[in-house]
């Protein structure tokens, strides 16, 4: 199977891409927040959701490591035969593409709401998509390098915002640790946290391009750990600053940054968050766009993936605009339908692939036996 | 090919340079910066908005002559909703109104007294992109919005800056009022078991002085504003006023007292007064459930500085006098808290101290039942106030200047 792409990424870049992808829903719109009733009990959701993601990501990486020289599309075709492979492969690609255009649309809506209110959203979407398509067309090395460069900066900015709101924090909002409606309150927010980890299906596309594919497992787990720490820090700061207003803001990280006012001179640092927005979402969108593009070329056995870049880019803008009516619609989907869909989707895909891999193995084991017998 | 790419790149970069901000570009010369805003309800039920817009050409820079012109433009509009009133400014202001520099927001008494009145103003400010969440809120007491908006401060050319400075100074030097930011007020509004308070802005009529024949004075400053006490709310509805000492009583319980002066009488000679300056303070609300009924204990601790006296005794005389002064200090503070408690329980019937919240934090399970009846429970709530005052220093002198 031809990998099509010659690029290689280092372990650190792989880690950066993973962390960044999961941080995007935290720094743009944060759907999990709207599902929480009591801000004081919000942080356990981050832990529960992330811990539930550990077995999921383990399965994804484990499968990838069985075929370290192939992408997920490659081994799907091999495991499930031409028809099943085509079907499951295109589902996976649709999942990647869906993430790509959702992120693009979210970024567009965010910029339109928080930064450039008068500018038509299409102007931003088209120019961003053009940039992303160009970057992905050149291979994934560029994007990975940018991710590696930006991730320390992005984490630094997020932590800076959190730390500089200390004068607004009221620790009494972190108590009591009490669930008025029972532990059932934890289900939806945790599921929402978990649902964003399903995006780690993209690891399947990245493993063959890793310098050292074996390092994928510790790196993925390290990424989850890093994210837990960032999520909890952010969540606790949000609860202490906003209290009951916790779930009232459209862009929590941006709202938090807008609050910062230290000594009358260190303020209006929300522009830092807009940098984080554009780089974070841009890199994530590019990653999933690249995965769709290369995956599609591999699925259809094309000789080159580059001609797909601009058509797919145009498609990304069009579908991104058409699939959600508004930011509220997008939010609605992300807090309900998407949670159920993405979790059940990933379970189905993974079980299909694992069943395929087991039966293939039996088949392979069975043939020599049959010869002998 | 190479050259074409380079030309294209240069064109794109140049294009970016000149099209920064896309459609949202507003030149600073086209902006009118709001420095102070006030909302009220008109008699015919509309929202009234009154703003001061800075006049940049009347603000003198360093080294320039002082321009003899008021550096702001007061303008008033009305509308059915808050945002309509705000946007109606566009029909009067030749410059696009810009809100990010508005640091103080005044709420008229009429609007504050109606249910859901302030909430709509807050919604606009929380939602809008230009406004800041750290704008400070003040409620107007005993004056119309026009009167308070026409108040001038001798020390600040922009009344907006005057109110901002005043808010800070009152909070940190006197602690007889609390001027919450938009965030703090909204946060408190939504929190169970605590009702908000808001600093009250009042008109002071200064005696009209003989106008000096100077180019600097084209008008006589007659009205000025002061912050005195607080308005007490239930939800977002203004219920009544607290005077300075009642306000500090509330702030003692809330743990928001930063400084201030407590006057006590001299233990050695009753008709002489001693001033104590409040230093470090801390307070704690300790709720307890006795037979299912909440009982609140408030523990206030503070350090005071012996700041001024009319008495003649040598300060280091004896421990008894010292202890007596400390207990008088404690009593004075307890009285402040008690007077606040009385007005809150008997007149306002609003839990502005946050006792309910303290109960919720300690007994969340019981609170679920109690919260529906809290308004009634609060009226007869047993509150014990315990004050521990320590006089730690006596500033730069040990004894008073002697008169022979």
Interface residues (C-beta under 8 A of the other chain):
Chain A: X113 X114 X115 X116 X117 X118 X119 X120 X123 X168 X170 X172 X173 X175 X176 X178 X180 X241 X242 X243 X244 X245 X248 X255 X258 X259 X261 X267 X268
Chain B: X21 X22 X23 X24 X100 X126 X129 X132 X133 X134 X183 X184 X186 X187 X190 X191 X192 X357 X360 X361 X362 X364 X365 X368
